[in-house]
Amino acid sequence: MTRDIIINGDIAIVPLTKGYSAVIDAADAPIVSQWNWCALTSERRRAIYAFRISQRGGKQTSVLMHRLIMSAENGNFVDHIDGNGLNNQRSNLRFCTFAQNVRNQGARKDTTSGVRGVSWDMRAGKWKAEIWLDGKNKFLGYFDSKALAIAVRNDASIHHFGEFARVQ
């Protein structure tokens, strides 16, 4: 028996395991309502996604809700614009390249600042800002304040990544 999806106007709430819910467009409820969905948590990235298990050729595979909604084929990447893996409304989803998807990721859980590309440098005794460009780390500078390091990192992100920039 599948869990009931709650429709409220143009949006629908899909109950997941672990007490989570995903948000989708009400128009996508018929696509999603055929299965029970689970919460997939990523501790390292602090991300949560909606997924289900599928049986194919005797093997189990995971199906991510946002990929199902976008009819993404293998090799295609789908990005959550706001970084919220449970917001699966079409207005929040877009096709992208692998590099664009990585650019829009949030900070790792183990970062010293809580902000991607900004960290405390013990040797320098200052905040350091950096950004990855074309597989290489670009140093943006040392700063006396965390706020200034974040501002410089945000400016660089917007300049290099445009609409895929993740700013804090």
N, C-alpha and C positions, 0 to 999 in steps of 0.2 A: 504494500500500500504506500503510495507516495504522499508526501507532506503537502498540505494545502498552501497554495500561493495566495497571498493577500493582494488584491488589486485595489488601488486607491487613485482614481482618476487615470492619468497617463502613466503612472508608475506601478510597479509590482514588487512586492517584497517576497523573496524566496528564502524560506528557512533552511539553514545549514546545520551541520553538527557543531558541537562545542559551543552552542549558544549564539552563533553568528547568523547573520542574514545578508543576502546579496540584494542589490537594487537593480532592476531591469526595466525596460520600457514595457508597458502593459501589452503592447502589440507582440512582444516576444514571449509572452507567457505560454502560448500553445507549444512553442518549440521546447521550452525548458521544463514544462510541467509533466512531461512523460517519465521523469526520473527523480529519485531522491538525490540531493546534492550534499556534498561534504565540504568542510572548511579545511583548506590546505594552508598550514602556517609555515613561514620561513623565518626562523629565529634570527639568522644572520642579517637579513634585509628588513626585518620587522614588517613583512608583507603577509597578507592573507588573500587567498584566492578561492573561488568556488570551483569544485571539480566533482566528477563522478568516475566510476570505474566502468570500463567497457570490455567485453570479451570479443577478441578477434582471433580467429584461427587457433583457438585453444589457449591464447595468451591474454593476460590482463593488461590493459593500457589505461592511462588516465586521459580524461577529456576535460579540458578547462572550459568553463562556461563562456568566458569572453570569446574564445576561439570558435565555439559552436555558434554563438550569436552572429559573429562576423563571417561565418562560413570560411574560416581561414584554412587554406591547404597547407600541407607539409612544406616547410621552408619559408612560409610567410610569418611575419611577426606582427603582433597586435599590442599596442601600447595603451595604457590607461592614462589619459591626459593629466588627471589630477593626482595620479600616483596611488589611488585607492583601488586595490585589486578586487574589492567587493562592489564597486560602482560600475556595473556592466550595462549602463545605458548607452545606446549607440552614440549619443552626443559626446560621451566620454571616451570612446574607443576610436582608434585610428590604425591603419596599416602603417608599418614603418620598416626600416632596415634594422638589423641587429644593432648596429652602432647607434642609431637614433634611440632605440629602446634602452640601451645602456645609459645614454646621456640623461634620460629622464628618471633614472633610479634614485631613490633616496639614499640617505647615509646609512652605512653599516651600523649595527648595534654597538660594535666595539670602538667606534670613533671617540676621540677625546673631547671633541667639541659638540657632537650631536649634529654636525653639519658636514655634508659631503665636501671634500676638498679643503677643509680647514682643520688643522690639528695643532696641538701644543708641541713645540720643539724644546725639549729640556736643555739641550746643549746651548741653543741660542737664547733661551729664556724668553721666547716670544711666540706669538701665534704665527703659523706658517700657512700660506694659501698656495694651492696648486691646482692644476687641471690636466686631465688626460686628453691629448690631441693626437689623433692618428697613431695610437699605440705608444705614445711617448708622454712622459710626465713633464709638464711645463711648470717650472717654479714661478710663482707670481710675486713672492716677497715675504719678508718678515714684518710683523706688525705688533705694536704695543698693546692693542686692544683686539679682542675677539670680534667685536662689532665691525671694526675696520677691515679685518681679514675676510669676514663674511661678505661685506660690501664689495670688495675687490673681486672675490671669487664669483659673486653673483654677476657683476659686470662682465667678467670674462666669459662666463657661461652663456649669457644672453648674446654677447658678441659672436661667439663661435658656434653655438648650438641653436640659436633662434627659437622657434616655437617648441623645440624639445628641451630647452634649458630648464633645469630644476633649480629654482631660487628659494632661499630661506628668508 
